[in-house]
Amino acid sequence: MFSQGTIDSSSACQSNCIFRGLILVVSLAKEISAIFSNVLSVELGVQQRCSDMQLIDEASILSSLQEDGRGGIICNVQLDENKKPLLALIKTNNYNEAIHIVLVGCGQSDIDSRYESETKDNKRISGLAKSWKRLKCKYIHDIPNLSELMDLDDDGTPSQVCICSRVKELVDKLTVASNALPSQDTRPGLLVFFPGIPGCGKSSLCGNSNIQEVLTKKCSKIWDSRNNNLASIETPFKDRQIIVFEGDKIEGKYWPHILKRRLEQSSSVTITDKNSTPNAWDIIKEVSEKSKAVPLPILPDATALSTTM
């Protein structure tokens, strides 16, 4: 499956997602942004949903850009939520091209109907609405009046979204922006890890200057779960980037760093120069699934074990 550029269906979400990137649906109330997020999720085929903006990080945005059917995240946000982490992502990591903001019912008339005019709360919310509109991201779509989108009850409570021309226009613009993103190599990558014990030759293999030839020789066959047998691999590493990550040289937590780098180059051969004890196997599984990698354990043979003290 690795050599053919495919991966077992059990390891990846088989959705019909047509959108890549992060959409933040912002409204005066969480329940309103949640209702409209549901509509966009259906219209764009987005399966990944989030209701806590504080959980959005680099890995989330990189995951939303994948072209394997899992891409695209919609997060419903209340206008006055803390957006400092989002600002950091936009300013320091250049993810603004992947972020889209949809303001729903954040116009002055809707603010005035919820907060009494000239009060501190009214001025604070009005200022926050303006600050959202000034963010530098790929696309900001402002639908100022909630009545343009939703049927309202007698007390002003939204009941359902009308799939009107404004919604269709928004979906079309988001789709165009998504399609304009650079294409990715959609082939699955390889995550090489070492579940053995220290002294079994891990550093020697990872430090080999001709690592591509070594891997091609040693990994001439790989288990194909589709056909339940060993499949031959013909020059599987010829046009893939091989990246070695030495555990002692990674700042911060090791496996979250590996996930981020794999999402940036998901078709690469990632070699983790680190002893992977059993307590790390679950996170290795998670990294493999999220970054569409085939996990490949390197096990020591009897010769290596016999010389290990």
C-alpha positions as CSV (number, residue, x, y, z in Angstrom):
1,M,0.0,0.0,0.0
2,F,2.9,2.3,0.6
3,S,4.5,1.8,-2.8
4,Q,1.1,2.2,-4.5
5,G,0.3,5.5,-2.8
6,T,-2.7,4.1,-0.9
7,I,-3.5,3.4,2.7
8,D,-5.8,1.0,4.4
9,S,-9.3,2.4,4.8
10,S,-9.3,1.6,8.5
11,S,-6.5,4.1,9.0
12,A,-8.1,7.2,7.5
13,C,-11.5,8.9,7.5
14,Q,-13.3,8.3,4.2
15,S,-15.4,11.5,4.1
16,N,-16.4,13.5,1.1
17,C,-14.8,16.7,2.3
18,I,-14.4,19.3,-0.5
19,F,-13.0,22.1,1.6
20,R,-9.5,22.6,3.0
21,G,-8.6,25.1,5.7
22,L,-10.0,26.5,8.9
23,I,-13.4,28.3,9.1
24,L,-14.2,30.3,12.2
25,V,-17.9,31.1,12.5
26,V,-18.3,34.0,14.8
27,S,-21.5,35.3,16.4
28,L,-22.7,37.2,19.5
29,A,-23.8,33.9,21.0
30,K,-22.3,30.4,20.9
31,E,-25.6,28.7,20.0
32,I,-26.0,30.9,16.9
33,S,-22.6,30.2,15.6
34,A,-23.1,26.5,16.2
35,I,-26.3,26.5,14.2
36,F,-24.7,28.2,11.2
37,S,-21.6,26.0,11.6
38,N,-23.8,23.0,11.1
39,V,-25.1,24.4,7.8
40,L,-21.6,25.1,6.5
41,S,-20.5,21.7,7.6
42,V,-23.2,20.0,5.5
43,E,-22.8,22.4,2.5
44,L,-19.0,22.0,2.3
45,G,-18.7,18.4,3.4
46,V,-16.6,19.2,6.4
47,Q,-16.5,16.5,9.0
48,Q,-14.1,18.0,11.6
49,R,-15.9,20.3,14.0
50,C,-14.6,22.3,17.0
51,S,-16.4,24.4,19.6
52,D,-13.4,25.6,21.5
53,M,-11.1,28.0,19.7
54,Q,-8.4,27.6,22.3
55,L,-7.8,24.0,21.0
56,I,-6.8,25.3,17.5
57,D,-3.1,25.0,17.1
58,E,-0.5,24.5,14.4
59,A,-1.3,20.8,14.1
60,S,-5.0,21.6,13.7
61,I,-4.4,24.0,10.9
62,L,-2.0,21.7,9.1
63,S,-4.4,18.9,9.5
64,S,-7.2,21.0,7.9
65,L,-5.0,21.4,4.8
66,Q,-4.7,17.7,4.0
67,E,-6.1,16.4,0.8
68,D,-7.0,12.9,2.0
69,G,-10.7,13.6,2.7
70,R,-10.1,14.6,6.3
71,G,-9.2,18.2,5.6
72,G,-11.2,21.2,6.7
73,I,-12.2,22.3,10.2
74,I,-15.1,24.5,11.3
75,C,-15.0,26.1,14.7
76,N,-18.0,27.9,16.2
77,V,-16.9,31.0,18.2
78,Q,-18.5,33.5,20.4
79,L,-17.5,37.1,19.6
80,D,-15.9,37.9,22.9
81,E,-13.8,34.7,23.2
82,N,-10.0,35.2,23.7
83,K,-8.4,35.2,20.2
84,K,-4.8,35.8,21.3
85,P,-3.7,32.2,20.3
86,L,-5.3,32.7,16.9
87,L,-3.5,36.0,16.4
88,A,-0.2,34.3,17.2
89,L,-0.9,31.6,14.6
90,I,-1.7,34.3,12.0
91,K,1.2,36.6,12.7
92,T,4.1,34.2,13.5
93,N,3.4,31.1,11.4
94,N,1.9,32.6,8.2
95,Y,-1.2,30.5,8.4
96,N,-3.4,33.4,7.3
97,E,-3.9,31.8,3.9
98,A,-5.6,28.8,5.5
99,I,-8.0,30.8,7.8
100,H,-11.4,32.0,6.9
101,I,-13.7,34.1,9.2
102,V,-17.4,34.2,8.9
103,L,-19.1,36.9,11.0
104,V,-22.8,36.1,11.5
105,G,-25.1,38.7,13.1
106,C,-22.3,40.9,14.4
107,G,-23.6,44.1,12.9
108,Q,-24.4,47.2,15.0
109,S,-28.1,46.7,14.8
110,D,-27.9,43.2,16.1
111,I,-25.5,44.4,18.8
112,D,-27.9,47.1,19.8
113,S,-30.7,44.7,20.1
114,R,-28.8,42.5,22.5
115,Y,-26.9,45.2,24.4
116,E,-28.4,48.6,25.4
117,S,-27.0,51.4,23.3
118,E,-24.2,53.6,24.8
119,T,-23.5,51.1,27.6
120,K,-20.0,49.8,28.4
121,D,-21.0,46.3,27.2
122,N,-22.3,47.7,23.9
123,K,-19.1,49.6,23.3
124,R,-16.9,46.6,24.2
125,I,-18.8,44.2,21.9
126,S,-18.8,46.8,19.1
127,G,-15.1,47.2,19.4
128,L,-14.5,43.4,19.4
129,A,-16.6,43.1,16.2
130,K,-14.4,45.7,14.5
131,S,-11.2,43.9,15.7
132,W,-12.4,40.6,14.1
133,K,-13.0,42.4,10.8
134,R,-9.4,43.8,10.9
135,L,-7.7,40.4,11.2
136,K,-5.4,39.5,8.3
137,C,-6.6,36.2,7.0
138,K,-7.5,34.7,3.7
139,Y,-11.1,35.6,3.7
140,I,-13.5,37.5,6.0
141,H,-17.2,37.3,5.2
142,D,-19.5,39.6,7.1
143,I,-23.3,38.9,7.3
144,P,-24.2,41.7,9.8
145,N,-27.9,41.0,10.3
146,L,-29.0,37.6,11.6
147,S,-32.4,38.0,10.0
148,E,-30.7,37.7,6.6
149,L,-29.9,34.1,7.3
150,M,-32.2,32.7,10.0
151,D,-35.9,32.4,10.6
152,L,-36.5,34.1,14.0
153,D,-39.1,33.4,16.5
154,D,-41.3,36.2,18.0
155,D,-38.8,36.8,20.7
156,G,-35.9,37.0,18.3
157,T,-34.5,33.5,18.9
158,P,-33.1,31.9,15.8
159,S,-35.0,28.7,14.8
160,Q,-33.3,27.6,11.5
161,V,-31.1,28.8,8.8
162,C,-32.5,29.7,5.4
163,I,-30.3,28.4,2.5
164,C,-30.6,31.7,0.8
165,S,-28.4,33.4,-1.9
166,R,-26.1,34.8,0.8
167,V,-25.3,31.2,2.1
168,K,-24.8,29.9,-1.4
169,E,-22.5,32.9,-2.2
170,L,-20.5,32.2,0.9
171,V,-20.1,28.5,0.1
172,D,-19.0,29.3,-3.4
173,K,-16.4,31.8,-2.2
174,L,-15.0,29.4,0.4
175,T,-14.8,26.6,-2.2
176,V,-12.9,28.8,-4.6
177,A,-10.5,29.8,-1.9
178,S,-10.0,26.2,-0.9
179,N,-9.3,25.1,-4.5
180,A,-6.7,27.8,-4.8
181,L,-4.5,26.3,-2.1
182,P,-1.4,24.6,-3.3
183,S,-1.8,20.9,-4.1
184,Q,-0.1,18.3,-1.9
185,D,1.5,15.0,-2.4
186,T,-1.4,12.7,-1.3
187,R,0.7,9.5,-1.1
188,P,1.0,8.0,2.4
189,G,4.4,8.4,4.1
190,L,6.4,6.1,6.3
191,L,7.0,6.5,10.0
192,V,10.1,4.5,11.0
193,F,10.4,3.9,14.8
194,F,12.5,1.7,17.1
195,P,10.6,-0.2,19.7
196,G,13.8,-2.1,20.8
197,I,16.3,-1.5,23.5
198,P,19.3,0.8,23.6
199,G,22.5,-0.5,21.9
200,C,20.8,-2.3,19.0
201,G,22.2,-0.2,16.2
202,K,19.6,2.5,16.0
203,S,22.1,5.4,16.0
204,S,24.3,3.6,13.4
205,L,21.3,3.2,11.0
206,C,20.0,6.7,11.5
207,G,23.5,8.2,11.1
208,N,24.2,6.3,7.9
209,S,24.9,8.8,5.1
210,N,23.4,6.3,2.6
211,I,20.2,5.8,4.5
212,Q,18.1,5.6,1.4
213,E,20.0,2.6,0.1
214,V,19.9,0.9,3.5
215,L,16.1,1.3,3.8
216,T,15.5,0.1,0.3
217,K,17.5,-3.1,1.0
218,K,16.1,-3.8,4.4
219,C,12.5,-2.9,3.5
220,S,12.1,-4.8,0.2
221,K,8.7,-6.0,1.4
222,I,6.0,-4.6,3.5
223,W,2.7,-6.0,4.9
224,D,-0.3,-5.2,2.7
225,S,-3.4,-5.3,4.9
226,R,-5.7,-5.1,1.9
227,N,-4.5,-8.4,0.4
228,N,-3.3,-9.9,3.7
229,N,0.2,-10.7,2.4
230,L,3.6,-9.3,1.9
231,A,3.9,-6.9,-1.0
232,S,7.1,-6.0,-2.9
233,I,8.3,-2.4,-2.9
234,E,10.1,-1.2,-6.0
235,T,12.4,1.8,-5.2
236,P,9.9,3.2,-2.7
237,F,12.2,6.0,-1.4
238,K,13.4,7.3,-4.8
239,D,11.3,10.5,-4.9
240,R,10.5,11.0,-1.3
241,Q,12.2,13.2,1.3
242,I,13.9,11.2,4.1
243,I,14.0,13.1,7.4
244,V,15.8,11.9,10.5
245,F,14.8,13.4,13.9
246,E,17.3,12.9,16.6
247,G,15.5,12.8,20.0
248,D,18.2,14.7,21.9
249,K,18.1,17.6,19.4
250,I,14.4,18.3,19.4
251,E,13.3,21.2,21.7
252,G,10.0,20.6,23.5
253,K,7.9,17.5,23.3
254,Y,9.2,15.0,20.8
255,W,6.1,13.4,19.3
256,P,4.0,16.6,18.9
257,H,7.0,18.0,16.9
258,I,7.0,14.8,14.8
259,L,3.3,15.2,14.1
260,K,3.7,18.8,13.0
261,R,6.6,18.0,10.7
262,R,4.8,15.0,9.2
263,L,1.7,17.1,8.5
264,E,3.9,19.5,6.7
265,Q,5.4,16.7,4.5
266,S,3.0,13.8,4.9
267,S,4.5,11.7,2.0
268,S,8.0,11.8,3.5
269,V,9.9,9.0,5.1
270,T,10.2,10.1,8.8
271,I,12.9,8.3,10.8
272,T,12.6,8.8,14.6
273,D,16.0,8.4,16.1
274,K,14.6,7.7,19.6
275,N,14.0,4.6,21.7
276,S,10.2,4.1,21.5
277,T,9.2,2.3,24.7
278,P,5.7,0.8,25.0
279,N,4.2,3.9,26.6
280,A,4.9,5.8,23.4
281,W,3.2,3.3,21.0
282,D,-0.3,4.8,21.4
283,I,1.0,8.3,20.4
284,I,2.9,6.7,17.5
285,K,-0.4,5.2,16.3
286,E,-2.1,8.6,16.6
287,V,0.7,10.4,14.7
288,S,0.5,7.8,12.0
289,E,-3.2,8.1,11.6
290,K,-3.3,11.9,11.6
291,S,-0.5,12.3,9.2
292,K,-1.4,9.3,6.9
293,A,1.8,7.4,7.6
294,V,2.5,3.7,7.5
295,P,4.2,2.9,10.9
296,L,7.3,0.7,10.4
297,P,8.9,-0.7,13.5
298,I,12.6,-1.6,13.2
299,L,13.3,-4.7,15.4
300,P,16.8,-5.8,16.4
301,D,17.9,-9.3,15.2
302,A,19.6,-11.9,17.3
303,T,23.1,-10.7,16.4
304,A,22.3,-7.2,17.7
305,L,20.8,-8.6,20.9
306,S,23.7,-10.9,21.6
307,T,26.1,-8.0,21.6
308,T,24.0,-5.7,23.7
309,M,25.1,-5.2,27.3
